Amino acid sequence: MNVPRPRSEKARQSVLEAMRASVSSSGYEAVTIEGLAEVAGVSKQTIYRWWPSKAAILGEALLEGALPSVELPMTGDLGADLRALFSAQGKDAETIALARALIVVTATDPELGARLNERLAAPIREWTAQLLARGIAAGDVRADVDAAVVADQLIALGSYGALLGVPLDRKRADALSELVLRGIGAEGEPTTSTV
């Protein structure tokens, strides 16, 4: 009877680190199992035995590894904060590659994708709730605005830009901020807001 060898934690970490580095430097599409095996110093068989797909490796690497952070401003100017968020989403190749890979993982393994999305989206959801609570308290945002729905839209806009591989330029960031402000603004309030 063949008993499979247990995973070597050192080898597993090497594969996960190789995946993170490869996605950052070359993008998910360029990652190969052969390349990961070479960089990690393990055999392809080892990788195939431990993970069912390249997406599964990436998912595990993202769940366990450090993630690039997006600067989430809280200046008191709702419009400026939204523009800063939109401008920061996907402004560099690493963030775009990571977001595109996350889309692939989500499509390949919905359960893993849901866990990853929760990890990545939680800071934006918390930021949005705080930002809108300040806006509501200042009378600049309607009290019936659902922060979770707004956060989903902010995340979706960033994901769409990443999917296209195109960061938002200043003009689009301004236009999107204006659109969001009009949608959440209190009756009769101007479309720019300071909170």
Residue frames as a rotation matrix with the C-alpha (Angstrom) as fourth column:
MET 1
0.577 0.817 0.000 0.00
0.817 -0.577 0.000 0.00
0.000 0.000 -1.000 0.00
ASN 2
-0.421 -0.699 0.578 1.35
0.701 -0.655 -0.281 3.40
0.576 0.287 0.766 -1.05
VAL 3
0.429 0.476 -0.768 0.96
0.847 -0.508 0.158 5.99
-0.314 -0.718 -0.621 1.66
PRO 4
0.532 -0.235 0.813 1.40
0.449 -0.736 -0.507 9.53
0.718 0.635 -0.286 0.32
ARG 5
-0.466 -0.768 -0.440 4.14
0.840 -0.227 -0.492 11.52
0.278 -0.599 0.751 1.94
PRO 6
0.460 0.623 -0.632 2.95
0.783 -0.621 -0.043 14.41
-0.419 -0.475 -0.774 4.07
ARG 7
0.764 -0.129 0.633 3.49
0.310 -0.786 -0.535 17.91
0.566 0.605 -0.560 2.82
SER 8
-0.260 -0.854 -0.450 6.79
0.963 -0.199 -0.180 19.48
0.064 -0.480 0.875 3.72
GLU 9
0.636 0.544 -0.547 5.91
0.623 -0.781 -0.052 22.86
-0.455 -0.308 -0.835 5.20
LYS 10
-0.151 -0.782 -0.604 9.15
0.015 -0.613 0.790 24.33
-0.988 0.110 0.105 3.90
ALA 11
-0.853 -0.130 0.505 8.42
0.470 0.226 0.853 23.12
-0.225 0.965 -0.132 0.35
ARG 12
0.110 0.978 0.177 4.81
0.994 -0.110 -0.014 24.32
0.005 0.177 -0.984 0.57
GLN 13
0.537 0.036 -0.843 5.90
0.325 -0.931 0.167 27.79
-0.779 -0.364 -0.511 1.67
SER 14
-0.568 -0.809 -0.149 8.48
0.088 -0.240 0.967 27.86
-0.818 0.536 0.208 -1.14
VAL 15
-0.594 0.435 0.677 5.77
0.802 0.251 0.542 27.13
0.066 0.864 -0.499 -3.72
LEU 16
0.489 0.838 -0.241 3.44
0.858 -0.512 -0.036 29.76
-0.154 -0.190 -0.970 -2.25
GLU 17
0.233 -0.499 -0.835 6.22
0.095 -0.843 0.530 32.36
-0.968 -0.203 -0.149 -2.20
ALA 18
-0.799 -0.505 0.327 7.17
0.329 0.087 0.940 31.45
-0.503 0.859 0.097 -5.78
MET 19
-0.120 0.847 0.518 3.55
0.984 0.031 0.177 31.99
0.134 0.530 -0.837 -6.80
ARG 20
0.652 0.371 -0.662 3.33
0.538 -0.841 0.059 35.39
-0.534 -0.395 -0.748 -5.10
ALA 21
-0.171 -0.824 -0.541 6.61
-0.022 -0.546 0.838 36.52
-0.985 0.155 0.075 -6.67
SER 22
-0.772 -0.126 0.622 5.68
0.561 0.324 0.762 35.21
-0.297 0.938 -0.180 -10.12
VAL 23
0.248 0.934 0.257 2.28
0.969 -0.243 -0.050 36.89
0.016 0.262 -0.965 -10.14
SER 24
0.585 -0.063 -0.809 3.85
0.277 -0.921 0.272 40.17
-0.762 -0.384 -0.522 -9.02
SER 25
-0.333 -0.863 -0.380 6.60
-0.139 -0.354 0.925 40.11
-0.933 0.361 -0.002 -11.62
SER 26
-0.983 -0.182 0.011 4.95
-0.035 0.247 0.968 38.49
-0.179 0.952 -0.249 -14.64
GLY 27
-0.259 0.957 -0.134 1.20
-0.965 -0.253 0.064 38.30
0.027 0.146 0.989 -14.05
TYR 28
0.054 0.392 0.918 -0.92
-0.544 0.783 -0.302 35.23
-0.837 -0.483 0.256 -13.45
GLU 29
0.885 0.382 -0.267 -1.19
-0.412 0.373 -0.831 34.29
-0.218 0.845 0.488 -17.12
ALA 30
0.322 -0.858 -0.401 2.60
-0.713 0.060 -0.699 33.82
0.623 0.511 -0.592 -17.36
VAL 31
-0.154 -0.368 0.917 2.84
-0.920 0.392 0.004 31.53
-0.361 -0.843 -0.399 -14.32
THR 32
0.248 0.180 -0.952 3.48
-0.570 0.822 0.007 27.87
0.784 0.541 0.306 -15.11
ILE 33
0.979 0.083 0.189 3.69
-0.199 0.617 0.762 24.85
-0.053 -0.783 0.620 -12.84
GLU 34
0.555 -0.832 0.018 7.13
0.736 0.480 -0.478 24.14
0.389 0.278 0.878 -14.31
GLY 35
-0.043 -0.556 0.830 8.30
0.042 -0.831 -0.555 27.64
0.998 0.011 0.059 -13.46
LEU 36
0.583 0.323 0.745 6.91
-0.702 -0.261 0.663 27.43
0.408 -0.910 0.075 -9.94
ALA 37
0.969 -0.231 -0.093 8.60
0.249 0.894 0.372 24.06
-0.003 -0.384 0.924 -9.38
GLU 38
0.243 -0.939 0.246 11.92
0.682 -0.015 -0.732 25.45
0.690 0.345 0.636 -10.57
VAL 39
-0.050 -0.232 0.971 11.79
-0.340 -0.911 -0.235 28.58
0.939 -0.342 -0.033 -8.44
ALA 40
0.629 0.411 0.660 10.52
-0.742 0.063 0.667 26.70
0.232 -0.910 0.345 -5.37
GLY 41
-0.460 -0.888 -0.014 13.05
-0.859 0.449 -0.247 23.89
0.226 -0.102 -0.969 -5.75
VAL 42
-0.212 0.465 0.860 10.43
-0.385 0.769 -0.511 21.12
-0.898 -0.439 0.017 -5.82
SER 43
-0.928 -0.080 0.364 9.26
0.262 0.552 0.792 18.69
-0.264 0.830 -0.491 -8.47
LYS 44
-0.641 0.754 -0.141 6.20
-0.642 -0.427 0.637 19.27
0.420 0.499 0.758 -10.65
GLN 45
-0.283 0.522 -0.804 4.79
0.282 0.847 0.450 16.04
0.917 -0.099 -0.387 -9.21
THR 46
-0.738 -0.031 -0.675 4.96
0.674 -0.104 -0.732 17.54
-0.048 -0.994 0.098 -5.73
ILE 47
-0.873 0.422 -0.245 2.93
-0.408 -0.906 -0.108 20.53
-0.267 0.006 0.964 -6.86
TYR 48
-0.423 0.745 -0.516 0.39
-0.566 0.227 0.793 18.41
0.708 0.627 0.326 -8.73
ARG 49
-0.452 0.223 -0.864 -0.01
0.559 0.825 -0.080 16.15
0.695 -0.519 -0.497 -5.71
TRP 50
-0.728 0.057 -0.683 -0.71
0.626 -0.351 -0.696 19.04
-0.280 -0.935 0.219 -3.35
TRP 51
-0.415 0.574 -0.706 -2.83
-0.315 -0.818 -0.481 21.37
-0.854 0.023 0.520 -5.51
PRO 52
0.126 0.562 0.818 -5.45
0.603 0.611 -0.513 20.60
-0.788 0.558 -0.262 -8.17
SER 53
0.594 0.127 0.794 -4.71
0.762 -0.406 -0.504 23.72
0.259 0.905 -0.338 -10.23
LYS 54
-0.534 -0.761 0.369 -2.61
0.654 -0.648 -0.390 26.83
0.536 0.033 0.844 -10.63
ALA 55
-0.029 0.625 0.780 -5.59
-0.236 -0.763 0.602 28.83
0.971 -0.166 0.170 -9.34
ALA 56
0.835 0.338 -0.435 -5.66
0.279 0.420 0.863 26.75
0.474 -0.842 0.257 -6.14
ILE 57
-0.051 -0.929 -0.367 -1.99
0.980 0.024 -0.196 27.56
0.191 -0.369 0.910 -5.51
LEU 58
-0.620 -0.155 0.769 -2.64
0.211 -0.977 -0.027 31.25
0.755 0.145 0.639 -6.01
GLY 59
0.411 0.871 0.268 -5.67
-0.132 -0.233 0.963 31.13
0.902 -0.431 0.019 -3.74
GLU 60
0.713 -0.206 -0.670 -3.70
0.677 0.452 0.581 29.56
0.184 -0.868 0.462 -0.93
ALA 61
-0.379 -0.920 0.098 -0.81
0.878 -0.391 -0.275 31.97
0.291 -0.018 0.956 -1.51
LEU 62
-0.429 0.284 0.858 -3.15
-0.032 -0.953 0.300 34.96
0.903 0.101 0.418 -1.26
LEU 63
0.677 0.725 -0.126 -5.00
0.066 0.111 0.992 33.66
0.733 -0.680 0.027 1.78
GLU 64
0.666 -0.459 -0.588 -1.77
0.745 0.372 0.553 33.20
-0.035 -0.807 0.590 3.70
GLY 65
-0.277 -0.930 0.240 0.48
0.945 -0.310 -0.108 35.89
0.175 0.197 0.965 2.33
ALA 66
-0.378 0.056 -0.924 0.81
0.326 -0.926 -0.190 39.60
-0.866 -0.373 0.332 2.73
LEU 67
0.258 0.552 0.793 -1.31
0.961 -0.064 -0.268 41.57
-0.097 0.831 -0.547 0.33
PRO 68
-0.773 -0.458 0.439 -0.55
0.516 -0.856 0.016 44.91
0.369 0.239 0.898 -1.22
SER 69
-0.216 0.716 -0.664 -2.51
0.789 -0.272 -0.551 47.56
-0.575 -0.643 -0.506 0.59
VAL 70
-0.118 0.299 0.947 -4.58
0.703 -0.649 0.292 50.28
0.701 0.700 -0.133 -0.99
GLU 71
-0.957 -0.233 -0.170 -4.32
0.287 -0.709 -0.644 53.63
0.029 -0.666 0.746 0.77
LEU 72
-0.039 0.998 0.040 -7.78
0.853 0.013 0.521 54.40
0.520 0.055 -0.853 2.15
PRO 73
-0.824 -0.376 0.423 -7.93
0.185 -0.885 -0.427 58.13
0.535 -0.273 0.799 2.91
MET 74
0.197 0.858 -0.475 -10.14
0.951 -0.050 0.304 59.67
0.237 -0.512 -0.826 5.54
THR 75
-0.731 -0.623 0.280 -9.57
0.595 -0.782 -0.186 63.39
0.335 0.031 0.942 5.05
GLY 76
-0.431 0.661 -0.615 -13.04
0.391 -0.477 -0.787 64.68
-0.813 -0.580 -0.052 5.81
ASP 77
-0.280 0.328 -0.902 -13.66
-0.820 -0.571 0.047 65.53
-0.499 0.753 0.429 2.15
LEU 78
0.250 0.496 0.832 -15.91
-0.097 0.868 -0.488 62.76
-0.963 0.042 0.265 0.83
GLY 79
0.972 0.136 -0.194 -15.32
-0.190 -0.042 -0.981 63.63
-0.142 0.990 -0.015 -2.82
ALA 80
0.249 -0.960 -0.129 -11.55
-0.932 -0.202 -0.300 63.80
0.261 0.195 -0.945 -2.41
ASP 81
-0.257 -0.315 0.914 -11.52
-0.669 0.740 0.067 60.51
-0.697 -0.594 -0.401 -0.52
LEU 82
0.622 0.544 0.563 -13.49
0.054 0.688 -0.724 58.77
-0.781 0.481 0.398 -3.28
ARG 83
0.870 -0.354 -0.343 -11.23
-0.449 -0.283 -0.847 60.23
0.203 0.891 -0.406 -5.97
ALA 84
-0.070 -0.952 0.298 -8.17
-0.997 0.079 0.021 59.06
-0.043 -0.296 -0.954 -4.05
LEU 85
0.009 0.145 0.989 -9.60
-0.302 0.944 -0.135 55.54
-0.953 -0.298 0.052 -3.73
PHE 86
0.893 0.393 0.221 -10.42
0.088 0.328 -0.941 55.34
-0.442 0.859 0.258 -7.45
SER 87
0.650 -0.711 -0.268 -7.01
-0.700 -0.423 -0.576 56.72
0.297 0.562 -0.772 -8.39
ALA 88
-0.180 -0.765 0.618 -5.24
-0.926 0.344 0.157 54.21
-0.333 -0.544 -0.770 -6.14
GLN 89
0.425 0.401 0.811 -7.12
-0.188 0.916 -0.354 51.14
-0.885 -0.002 0.465 -7.41
GLY 90
0.652 -0.165 0.740 -4.99
0.652 0.621 -0.436 49.43
-0.388 0.767 0.512 -10.01
LYS 91
0.884 -0.323 -0.339 -2.42
-0.401 -0.896 -0.192 52.18
-0.242 0.306 -0.921 -10.30
ASP 92
-0.154 -0.985 -0.082 0.46
-0.926 0.115 0.360 49.72
-0.345 0.132 -0.929 -10.55
ALA 93
-0.156 0.025 -0.988 1.09
-0.739 0.660 0.133 46.50
0.655 0.751 -0.084 -12.44
GLU 94
-0.947 -0.254 -0.197 1.32
-0.067 0.755 -0.652 44.39
0.315 -0.605 -0.732 -9.27
THR 95
-0.619 0.777 0.114 -2.12
-0.327 -0.123 -0.937 45.42
-0.714 -0.617 0.330 -8.04
ILE 96
0.107 0.647 -0.755 -3.67
-0.986 -0.029 -0.164 44.89
-0.128 0.762 0.635 -11.48
ALA 97
-0.450 -0.345 -0.824 -2.03
-0.520 0.851 -0.072 41.44
0.726 0.397 -0.562 -11.80
LEU 98
-0.995 0.082 0.063 -3.26
-0.014 0.493 -0.870 40.46
-0.102 -0.866 -0.490 -8.35
ALA 99
-0.307 0.946 -0.099 -6.82
-0.590 -0.271 -0.760 41.63
-0.747 -0.175 0.642 -9.02
ARG 100
0.067 0.303 -0.951 -6.94
-0.963 0.268 0.018 39.84
0.260 0.915 0.309 -12.38
ALA 101
-0.734 -0.392 -0.555 -5.64
-0.249 0.915 -0.318 36.65
0.632 -0.095 -0.769 -10.77
LEU 102
-0.841 0.489 0.234 -8.27
-0.207 0.110 -0.972 36.95
-0.501 -0.866 0.009 -8.04
ILE 103
0.041 0.867 -0.496 -10.95
-0.933 -0.144 -0.329 37.06
-0.357 0.476 0.803 -10.73
VAL 104
-0.172 -0.185 -0.968 -9.54
-0.671 0.742 -0.023 33.84
0.722 0.645 -0.252 -12.22
VAL 105
-0.972 -0.210 -0.102 -9.44
-0.061 0.652 -0.756 32.12
0.226 -0.729 -0.647 -8.82
THR 106
-0.535 0.837 0.116 -13.02
-0.513 -0.213 -0.831 33.18
-0.671 -0.505 0.543 -8.10
ALA 107
0.187 0.602 -0.776 -14.22
-0.982 0.146 -0.124 31.82
0.039 0.785 0.619 -11.44
THR 108
-0.329 -0.440 -0.835 -12.32
-0.471 0.843 -0.259 28.55
0.818 0.308 -0.485 -10.92
ASP 109
-0.535 0.088 -0.841 -13.16
0.666 0.656 -0.355 27.93
0.520 -0.750 -0.409 -7.27
PRO 110
0.104 0.674 0.731 -16.13
0.048 -0.738 0.673 29.96
0.993 -0.035 -0.109 -5.99
GLU 111
0.846 0.214 -0.488 -15.65
0.461 0.166 0.872 28.92
0.267 -0.963 0.042 -2.35
LEU 112
-0.051 -0.948 -0.314 -11.98
0.965 -0.127 0.229 29.91
-0.257 -0.291 0.922 -2.30
GLY 113
-0.503 -0.080 0.861 -12.85
0.551 -0.797 0.248 33.05
0.666 0.598 0.445 -4.27
ALA 114
0.561 0.784 0.267 -15.43
0.212 -0.448 0.869 34.03
0.801 -0.430 -0.417 -1.66
ARG 115
0.673 -0.380 -0.635 -12.86
0.710 0.088 0.699 33.66
-0.210 -0.921 0.329 1.15
LEU 116
-0.423 -0.882 0.206 -10.30
0.902 -0.388 0.190 35.69
-0.088 0.266 0.960 -0.79
ASN 117
-0.212 0.423 0.881 -12.79
0.412 -0.779 0.473 38.38
0.886 0.463 -0.009 -1.71
GLU 118
0.825 0.517 -0.228 -13.78
0.395 -0.240 0.887 38.71
0.404 -0.822 -0.402 1.93
ARG 119
0.266 -0.812 -0.520 -10.15
0.861 -0.043 0.506 39.12
-0.433 -0.583 0.688 2.97
LEU 120
-0.657 -0.583 0.478 -9.46
0.749 -0.576 0.326 41.70
0.085 0.573 0.815 0.27
ALA 121
-0.175 0.701 0.692 -12.77
0.374 -0.603 0.705 43.53
0.911 0.382 -0.157 0.50
ALA 122
0.327 0.378 -0.866 -13.03
0.924 0.065 0.377 43.82
0.199 -0.923 -0.328 4.29
PRO 123
-0.527 -0.550 -0.648 -10.84
0.697 -0.716 0.041 46.94
-0.487 -0.429 0.761 4.57
ILE 124
-0.926 0.226 0.304 -12.80
0.073 -0.681 0.728 48.72
0.371 0.696 0.614 1.81
ARG 125
0.009 0.976 -0.216 -16.11
0.536 0.178 0.825 47.74
0.844 -0.123 -0.522 3.41
GLU 126
0.133 -0.026 -0.991 -14.99
0.975 -0.174 0.135 49.09
-0.176 -0.984 0.002 6.80
TRP 127
-0.832 -0.509 -0.220 -13.63
0.444 -0.849 0.284 52.28
-0.332 0.139 0.933 5.24
THR 128
-0.672 0.642 0.368 -16.86
0.173 -0.347 0.922 52.83
0.720 0.683 0.122 3.29
ALA 129
0.241 0.786 -0.570 -19.00
0.803 0.169 0.572 52.36
0.545 -0.595 -0.590 6.42
GLN 130
-0.131 -0.371 -0.919 -16.90
0.851 -0.518 0.087 54.90
-0.508 -0.771 0.384 8.34
LEU 131
-0.954 -0.275 0.116 -16.85
0.290 -0.759 0.583 57.37
-0.072 0.590 0.804 5.45
LEU 132
-0.412 0.876 0.249 -20.61
0.265 -0.146 0.953 57.19
0.872 0.459 -0.172 4.95
ALA 133
0.224 0.462 -0.858 -21.36
0.956 0.066 0.285 57.38
0.188 -0.884 -0.427 8.68
ARG 134
-0.558 -0.487 -0.672 -19.42
0.590 -0.802 0.091 60.65
-0.583 -0.346 0.735 8.78
GLY 135
-0.951 0.207 0.230 -21.29
0.082 -0.547 0.833 61.90
0.299 0.811 0.503 5.73
ILE 136
-0.054 0.975 -0.216 -24.66
0.620 0.202 0.758 60.98
0.783 -0.093 -0.616 7.23
ALA 137
0.070 0.017 -0.997 -23.75
0.966 -0.251 0.064 62.67
-0.249 -0.968 -0.034 10.52
ALA 138
-0.771 -0.435 -0.466 -22.76
0.313 -0.895 0.318 65.83
-0.555 0.099 0.826 8.62
GLY 139
0.192 0.947 -0.258 -26.00
0.029 -0.268 -0.963 65.76
-0.981 0.177 -0.079 6.61
ASP 140
-0.268 -0.404 -0.875 -24.16
-0.831 -0.363 0.422 65.29
-0.488 0.840 -0.238 3.31
VAL 141
-0.899 -0.022 -0.438 -25.22
-0.252 0.844 0.474 61.68
0.359 0.536 -0.764 2.72
ARG 142
0.079 0.997 0.000 -28.78
-0.712 0.056 0.700 60.34
0.698 -0.055 0.714 2.83
ALA 143
-0.227 -0.117 0.967 -29.51
-0.928 0.328 -0.178 58.33
-0.296 -0.938 -0.183 5.96
ASP 144
0.683 0.594 0.426 -30.96
-0.442 0.799 -0.407 55.44
-0.582 0.090 0.808 3.92
VAL 145
0.377 -0.623 -0.685 -27.72
-0.805 0.146 -0.575 54.79
0.458 0.769 -0.446 2.01
ASP 146
0.980 -0.039 0.193 -26.59
-0.051 0.895 0.443 51.19
-0.190 -0.444 0.876 2.51
ALA 147
0.338 -0.936 -0.100 -22.83
-0.829 -0.347 0.439 51.21
-0.445 -0.065 -0.893 3.11
ALA 148
-0.143 -0.381 0.913 -22.48
0.020 0.922 0.387 47.55
-0.990 0.073 -0.124 2.09
VAL 149
0.645 0.440 0.624 -24.10
0.627 0.161 -0.762 48.23
-0.436 0.883 -0.172 -1.29
VAL 150
0.907 -0.372 -0.197 -21.90
-0.418 -0.845 -0.332 51.28
-0.043 0.384 -0.923 -1.87
ALA 151
0.065 -0.930 0.361 -18.79
-0.663 0.230 0.712 49.28
-0.746 -0.285 -0.602 -0.88
ASP 152
0.149 0.052 0.988 -19.75
0.462 0.879 -0.116 46.54
-0.874 0.474 0.107 -3.35
GLN 153
0.928 0.247 0.280 -19.99
0.361 -0.401 -0.842 49.15
-0.096 0.882 -0.462 -6.11
LEU 154
0.636 -0.764 -0.113 -16.62
-0.736 -0.643 0.212 50.68
-0.234 -0.052 -0.971 -5.22
ILE 155
-0.125 -0.663 0.738 -15.02
-0.296 0.735 0.610 47.24
-0.947 -0.142 -0.288 -5.27
ALA 156
0.433 0.376 0.819 -16.74
0.608 0.549 -0.573 46.36
-0.665 0.747 0.009 -8.55
LEU 157
0.983 -0.091 -0.159 -15.46
-0.172 -0.752 -0.637 49.51
-0.062 0.653 -0.755 -10.23
GLY 158
0.188 -0.976 0.107 -11.90
-0.869 -0.115 0.481 48.68
-0.457 -0.183 -0.870 -9.19
SER 159
-0.094 -0.162 0.982 -12.31
0.056 0.984 0.168 45.05
-0.994 0.071 -0.083 -10.29
TYR 160
0.804 0.455 0.383 -13.61
0.409 0.046 -0.911 46.08
-0.433 0.889 -0.149 -13.69
GLY 161
0.753 -0.599 -0.273 -10.62
-0.658 -0.704 -0.268 48.33
-0.032 0.381 -0.924 -14.26
ALA 162
-0.154 -0.829 0.538 -8.29
-0.691 0.480 0.540 45.49
-0.706 -0.289 -0.647 -13.25
LEU 163
0.281 0.341 0.897 -10.10
0.319 0.848 -0.423 43.05
-0.905 0.405 0.130 -15.51
LEU 164
0.987 0.083 0.139 -9.45
0.160 -0.362 -0.918 45.41
-0.025 0.928 -0.371 -18.42
GLY 165
0.212 -0.975 -0.069 -5.89
0.972 0.203 0.120 45.91
-0.103 -0.093 0.990 -17.21
VAL 166
-0.183 -0.180 0.966 -6.40
0.476 -0.876 -0.073 49.67
0.860 0.447 0.246 -17.28
PRO 167
-0.581 -0.006 -0.814 -5.97
0.782 -0.282 -0.556 51.87
-0.226 -0.959 0.168 -14.21
LEU 168
0.570 0.816 0.095 -8.41
0.821 -0.560 -0.108 54.73
-0.035 0.139 -0.990 -13.77
ASP 169
-0.483 -0.700 0.526 -7.00
0.685 -0.676 -0.270 58.03
0.545 0.230 0.806 -14.92
ARG 170
-0.919 0.048 -0.391 -7.71
0.261 -0.670 -0.695 61.27
-0.295 -0.741 0.603 -13.09
LYS 171
-0.716 0.674 -0.182 -10.60
-0.659 -0.565 0.496 62.23
0.232 0.475 0.849 -15.38
ARG 172
-0.145 0.675 -0.724 -12.41
-0.058 0.725 0.687 58.89
0.988 0.141 -0.066 -14.85
ALA 173
-0.592 -0.112 -0.798 -11.70
0.750 0.286 -0.597 58.93
0.295 -0.952 -0.085 -11.11
ASP 174
-0.952 0.257 -0.169 -13.27
-0.176 -0.905 -0.386 62.40
-0.252 -0.338 0.907 -10.92
ALA 175
-0.457 0.819 -0.347 -16.30
-0.688 -0.078 0.721 61.34
0.564 0.568 0.599 -13.00
LEU 176
-0.213 0.355 -0.910 -16.89
0.351 0.897 0.268 58.19
0.912 -0.262 -0.316 -10.93
SER 177
-0.820 -0.121 -0.560 -16.58
0.572 -0.215 -0.791 60.12
-0.025 -0.969 0.246 -7.68
GLU 178
-0.840 0.533 -0.104 -19.11
-0.539 -0.841 0.038 62.66
-0.067 0.087 0.994 -8.91
LEU 179
-0.277 0.741 -0.612 -21.49
-0.397 0.492 0.775 59.87
0.875 0.458 0.158 -9.92
VAL 180
-0.377 0.084 -0.922 -21.26
0.696 0.682 -0.223 58.17
0.611 -0.726 -0.316 -6.53
LEU 181
-0.941 -0.017 -0.338 -21.73
0.257 -0.684 -0.683 61.48
-0.220 -0.729 0.648 -4.71
ARG 182
-0.629 0.767 -0.127 -24.87
-0.713 -0.504 0.488 62.25
0.310 0.397 0.864 -6.71
GLY 183
-0.170 0.572 -0.803 -26.25
-0.063 0.807 0.588 58.82
0.983 0.151 -0.102 -5.90
ILE 184
-0.184 0.027 -0.983 -25.70
0.866 0.477 -0.149 59.03
0.465 -0.879 -0.111 -2.15
GLY 185
-0.905 -0.300 0.303 -26.01
0.175 -0.909 -0.377 62.78
0.389 -0.289 0.875 -1.57
ALA 186
-0.487 0.738 -0.468 -28.62
0.617 -0.088 -0.782 64.24
-0.618 -0.670 -0.412 0.72
GLU 187
0.339 0.734 0.588 -31.52
0.940 -0.282 -0.190 66.10
0.026 0.618 -0.786 -0.94
GLY 188
0.960 0.149 0.236 -30.49
0.182 -0.976 -0.123 69.52
0.212 0.162 -0.964 -2.16
GLU 189
0.528 -0.836 -0.148 -26.84
0.081 -0.124 0.989 68.98
-0.845 -0.534 0.003 -1.23
PRO 190
0.438 -0.477 -0.762 -24.10
-0.886 -0.371 -0.278 69.95
-0.150 0.797 -0.585 -3.65
THR 191
0.923 -0.025 -0.383 -22.33
-0.127 0.922 -0.366 67.10
0.362 0.387 0.848 -5.40
THR 192
-0.182 -0.965 -0.190 -19.06
0.108 0.173 -0.979 67.73
0.977 -0.199 0.073 -3.58
SER 193
0.830 0.557 0.000 -18.95
-0.012 0.018 1.000 67.15
0.557 -0.830 0.022 0.11
THR 194
-0.427 -0.890 0.159 -16.69
-0.329 -0.011 -0.944 67.69
0.842 -0.456 -0.288 3.07
VAL 195
0.720 0.638 -0.272 -17.26
-0.022 0.413 0.910 65.57
0.693 -0.650 0.311 6.14
